[in-house]
Amino acid sequence: MTLAFSSSSAATVAVASATVTSSARVPTLHGFVSFRLTAKKLPLRSHGGGVRAVSELVQDKESVVAASTSFNDAKETPSELNHSRTFLDARTEQDLISGIRKEQEAGTLPPNVASGMEELYWNYKNAVLSSGASRADETVISNMSLAFDRMLLGVEHPYTFNPYHKAIREPFDYFHFVHTYIRPLIDFKNSYVGNVSIFSELEDKIRQGHNIVLISNHQSEADPAVISLLLEAQCPYIGENIKCVAGDRVITDPLCKPFSMGRNLICVYSKNHMNDDPELVDMKRKANTRSLKEMATLLRSGSQLIWIAPSGGRDRPNSSTGEWFPAPFDPSSVDNMRRLVEHSGVPGHIYPMSLLCYDIMPPPPKVEKEIGERRLVGFHGTGLSVAPEISFSDVTENCNSPNEAKEAYSEALYKSVNEQYKTLNSAIKQRRGIEASTSTVSLSQPWNESLSV
């Protein structure tokens, strides 16, 4: 799911000035999400072990208890009053599975949510155990008991997202919760970062007040988690401050909402699902207008890091070959985001970024209309790479029309993302490791470098 605008020039101007009225043709967006992570700067664990994951979840469970006993009724925090302790008190696999069935029988969990939770448990367990990490079984119980507790709370006390949602860090730290949940799924020995020095460069620009936009592909609901975890040793500021445009599905699906609550989000209705219910189209467009105004306001304030996948959704494998590649970009999406940045009145930069992590949480083979997709989970190597900023004026100086310029700029960004992806694929899938580095993509493992200092 990505950010996309209509091609209407009137809509483009309205977005740039953040003065859209309800009578104007409203740009539609489809936001990509997943889970924003890197809660706290904690010492890195040995990436073959599970001790850190267990200790982090002990801290998280303590924060749940604290939230329950010292109730905070602030608008941004869901109520912990009268919340069932079914999953917090779980100590075994049987406790978790029987807890799901107990809450379903009590009428608290809808049958489809309960079945989704149980399937997620088995998939997560198989993935974490396949890592071979020490105490992996304890990690599974700890992580899933807390995940189920947050899902149950979300059903008991549904949380409503504002157009601009700030990550909830207290009394329960959702940001840290997701960080802990995703970490055991990443095979760090077979994961790589491309051009980490450029990540440091863009972090410096953000601190100087500049706006940064990362144009990338999108592979799974775990994408932002992968970004944060691969960069936490050297650039944790990026993982903590990135903002995602979030489609309505990840802020309504009970299995997704707890993870989304830990991220900074600009919430929109997805272009892919705008017309699912004709009676709601007008409401969705008006809601998207409010979200666009929020985005424009944020950009005018400077120091913003926004992540966009202008492809229209998550990458899917080729139906004939089964190979994965970045999905083509929508030039209008790229161009309208560029205009938003240029009209902010603040220095802005657009960087092409590439992600390879589909095996962690692969998407359904096709876009699904109904809420509640199956959550497949795996333990695999992941990759992240960024290339130097691409200037619109440099790419389009010989173009003869605005439309030609728009197409050329989008193609230049996509070409960079695709080339970086090939390098990551060579390193991870073809097991070439660091040797897969090229003249334009220098691969490294910053977490190992941090441990060796």
Secondary structure, DSSP 8 states (H G I E B T S, - for coil): ------S-HHHHHHHHHT---TTS---------------S------TTB-HHHHHHHHHHHHHHHHHHHS----TTS---TT---TTTT--SHHHHHHHHHHHHHTTSS-HHHHHHHHHHHHHHHHHHHTTT-BTHHHHHHHHHHHHHHHHHHHHHS-----SEE----SSS-HHHHHHHHHGGGB-GGG-EEE-HHHHHHHHHHHHTT-EEEEEE----TTHHHHHHHHHTTT-HHHHHHEEEEE-GGGGT-TTTHHHHTTSEEEE---GGGTTSSGGGHHHHHHHHHHHHHHHHHHHHH---EEEE-TTSS---B-TTT--B------HHHHHHHHHHHHTTSS-EEEEEEEEE-TTTS---SS--SSS--------B--EEEE-----HHHHHTT-SSHHHHHHHHHHHHHHHHHHHHHHHHHHHTS--GGGG--SS--EE-HHHHHHH-
